[in-house]
């Protein structure tokens, strides 16, 4: 499982996804800029995608805290062989390889691929994209104001 993302990184990734979704070139360009040593935006996008995948797919498989071991093992095996999970892993691994050296155009492609991915594995529609991003943003803000959350 990936390390939790810092709230500021989640905010930057969500901001970029929103700007790309809205087609706001000025905002996407601004969110691509980063200081030496800071994580490139494309990498943050793939980290956010991985985090969402690691939350959403187990939930869809019925995996939850407190499951008896035999039910957890059965659900985990079902997930391991599920085509959606397998394709999700391939997509994410591909994007993660491309992200560190992504150009601005490729970063936007990564963002749009992640949005399309989220729409395809959830019951969300295009109208849900901005509210989904807002939910992620609010969770990051809450975590930054309450580190025990």
N, C-alpha and C positions, 0 to 999 in steps of 0.2 A: 504494500500500500504506500502511496506517495505521502511525503511529509505534508502537513497542513500548510497552506499558503498564508503568507502574511496578509493582513487586511488591506494594506496599501497596494499590494500586488493584485489582489482580487479586484479592487476598485479600478486599477489601471486596465486590467483585462476586460472588465465589464464595460468600462468607458469606451475602449476600442471597439468591442463588439457592437455597442450601441451606435457609435459613430459610423462603423462600416454598414450596419443595417440601414441607417438613415441616409447613407451616401454622403456624409459630411467629410469632404476631403481635407478641410482645414483641421478638424478635430483629429482625424486619423493621423495626419502628418504630425501634429503636436504630440500625440500619444506614442508615436514611434520613437521620438527623441528620448534618449536616456544617457545618463552619465556613465563614464567608464566604470566598470565593475557592477553596474546595475544589469539586471536580467533583461534581455531584449523582449519586446512586447510579444513577438511570435512565440517565444518560449513560454511566457506567462499564459498565453492563450491555450497552449497544449497542456500546461499544468492545470488550468481551470477545467479544461475538458476531461482530463484524467480524474480529477476530483469529483466532478459531476457524474462521470461514468461509474466510479467506485461507490457512489451513493445510490444512484438511480437503478442500476442493473440488479444489485442484490435485493433492493426493495421490491422490484418488479418480480423477482423470483420468490418473494415471500420470506426472505431472510430477515430476521430481526433479533434484537437482543433477547436473551432468555429462552431461545429455542432449545428443545432437547437435542442432545448430541446426534441421535439417529436422524432426526428431521433435518438438522443442519447439514449433515453429511449428504443426505439425499438431495437437498436443495442445491448444495454446492456442486454435486456431480451433474445435476440437471443444467446448472449454469455453465459448467465447463464444456458441455457438449452442445449448448444452445448456439445455433447459427448467428443470431443477433449479437451475442456476446463475442463470438469468434470474429465476426466482421468488425465489431466495435474495437477490439484489440488491434486488429490489422490497421484500421484507419488511424487510430491514435498513435501507434508505433511509427507509421509512415509520416504523420504530421510532426512527430517529435524529432525524427531524423532531419526533416526539412527546416524546422524552425530556427535552429541556431544561426543559419546563414541566409535566412529568408530576406528577400528584397521587400520593399514596401508593397509591391504588387502581390508578391507571394504571401505576405502577411495578411492581406485582405482576403486572399483565396482561403487561407487557413481559417480565418474568422468566419467566412461564409460557409465553409465546410462544417465547422463546429455547430453553427446555428442550424444548418440543414440536418445534421446528425441528431441534435437535440429534438428537433421537430419530428424526425422519423422514428425515434425510439420512445416518444412520449405521446400523450394524447393532445399535445399542444398544437395550436395553429399559428399561422403567421401573426395573427392579432395578439398572441400570447408572448411573443418574443420580448417586447419591451417590458411588460410586467415581470417576466421571468428574470430578466437582467436586473430589474429594480429589486426583486426579492433577494437575489445574490448580493447586490450592493448593500441592502439594509442589513443582511446577516453579517457582512464584513464590517460594517460600521458598528454594529452591536458588539461584535467580538473585539473591535479595537477599543471600545469604551469600557468593556468588561472582560478583561483577559481570562477570567475564570469561566466564561460562557463557552 
